[in-house]
């Protein structure tokens, strides 16, 4: 097996994806789902898996990114009182 397939099947999400596809295939064989419904269902399963892996990868990347050295200075507000003049 290719390494990508091994990685997919060793993850919880990959195993769940495979089980859901197998379950939907059984439902087609039992006549409970049509082929079009099976196709739509499996597409949603795969899209959800890819989205979850993408979000997980992005979060891991952000966790490992170094923090900025110094935050940018913030501007302070100055209140001007026009009634008090120094004449």
Kinemage of the C-alpha trace (Angstrom):
@kinemage 1
@onewidth
@group {chain A} dominant
@subgroup {mainchain}
@vectorlist {calphas} color= white
{ca unk a 1} P 0.000 0.000 0.000
{ca unk a 2} L 1.112 3.539 -0.608
{ca unk a 3} L 2.108 5.622 2.405
{ca unk a 4} L -0.820 8.047 1.896
{ca unk a 5} L -3.328 5.200 2.074
{ca unk a 6} L -1.668 3.819 5.193
{ca unk a 7} L -1.749 7.271 6.818
{ca unk a 8} L -5.409 7.699 5.901
{ca unk a 9} L -6.464 4.364 7.320
{ca unk a 10} L -4.431 4.809 10.488
{ca unk a 11} L -6.267 8.024 11.364
{ca unk a 12} L -9.635 8.050 13.101
{ca unk a 13} L -11.132 10.297 10.429
{ca unk a 14} L -9.900 8.075 7.613
{ca unk a 15} L -11.281 4.957 9.245
{ca unk a 16} L -14.625 6.674 9.863
{ca unk a 17} L -14.704 7.839 6.242
{ca unk a 18} L -14.087 4.315 4.994
{ca unk a 19} L -16.777 2.881 7.274
{ca unk a 20} L -19.323 5.465 6.117
{ca unk a 21} L -18.572 4.740 2.459
{ca unk a 22} L -18.891 1.003 3.107
{ca unk a 23} L -22.167 1.537 4.978
{ca unk a 24} L -23.597 3.599 2.135
{ca unk a 25} L -22.482 0.926 -0.343
{ca unk a 26} L -24.364 -1.704 1.661
{ca unk a 27} L -27.447 0.539 1.625
{ca unk a 28} L -27.227 0.734 -2.180
{ca unk a 29} L -26.947 -3.042 -2.418
{ca unk a 30} L -29.989 -3.360 -0.147
{ca unk a 31} L -31.941 -0.956 -2.369
{ca unk a 32} L -32.276 1.754 0.300
{ca unk a 33} L -30.151 4.300 -1.635
{ca unk a 34} L -29.931 5.054 -5.332
{ca unk a 35} L -26.622 5.343 -7.143
{ca unk a 36} L -27.053 9.139 -7.324
{ca unk a 37} L -27.658 9.339 -3.575
{ca unk a 38} L -24.594 7.166 -2.960
{ca unk a 39} L -22.457 9.433 -5.118
{ca unk a 40} L -23.660 12.581 -3.348
{ca unk a 41} L -23.204 10.992 0.075
{ca unk a 42} L -19.658 9.798 -0.601
{ca unk a 43} L -18.706 13.178 -2.081
{ca unk a 44} L -19.848 14.891 1.110
{ca unk a 45} L -17.915 12.395 3.207
{ca unk a 46} L -14.714 13.065 1.244
{ca unk a 47} L -15.184 16.860 1.246
{ca unk a 48} L -15.704 16.789 5.014
{ca unk a 49} L -12.570 14.684 5.495
{ca unk a 50} L -10.444 17.005 3.359
{ca unk a 51} L -11.825 20.109 5.113
{ca unk a 52} L -11.114 18.629 8.539
{ca unk a 53} L -7.547 17.720 7.555
{ca unk a 54} L -7.005 21.207 6.104
{ca unk a 55} L -8.274 22.944 9.238
{ca unk a 56} L -6.185 20.679 11.461
{ca unk a 57} L -3.070 21.391 9.383
{ca unk a 58} L -3.688 25.148 9.488
{ca unk a 59} L -4.117 25.113 13.265
{ca unk a 60} L -0.907 23.120 13.700
{ca unk a 61} L 0.950 25.584 11.467
{ca unk a 62} L -0.334 28.553 13.449
{ca unk a 63} L 0.617 26.871 16.729
{ca unk a 64} L 4.190 26.354 15.588
{ca unk a 65} L 4.641 29.864 14.158
{ca unk a 66} L 6.875 32.084 16.303
{ca unk a 67} L 5.227 34.938 18.163
{ca unk a 68} L 6.131 38.478 17.089
{ca unk a 69} L 9.006 39.983 19.081
{ca unk a 70} L 7.384 43.278 20.083
{ca unk a 71} L 3.806 44.325 19.496
{ca unk a 72} L 3.284 47.572 17.659
{ca unk a 73} L 2.961 50.618 19.917
{ca unk a 74} L -0.534 51.945 20.321
{ca unk a 75} L -1.464 55.591 19.940
{ca unk a 76} L -2.715 57.393 23.026
{ca unk a 77} L -5.646 59.748 22.851
{ca unk a 78} L -5.042 63.390 23.732
{ca unk a 79} L -8.007 65.376 24.972
{ca unk a 80} L -8.046 68.995 23.804
{ca unk a 81} L -10.108 71.431 25.798
{ca unk a 82} L -10.762 74.565 23.672
{ca unk a 83} L -12.135 76.639 26.596
{ca unk a 84} L -8.839 76.762 28.445
{ca unk a 85} L -6.407 78.894 26.530
{ca unk a 86} L -3.093 80.247 27.722
{ca unk a 87} L -3.318 83.924 26.625
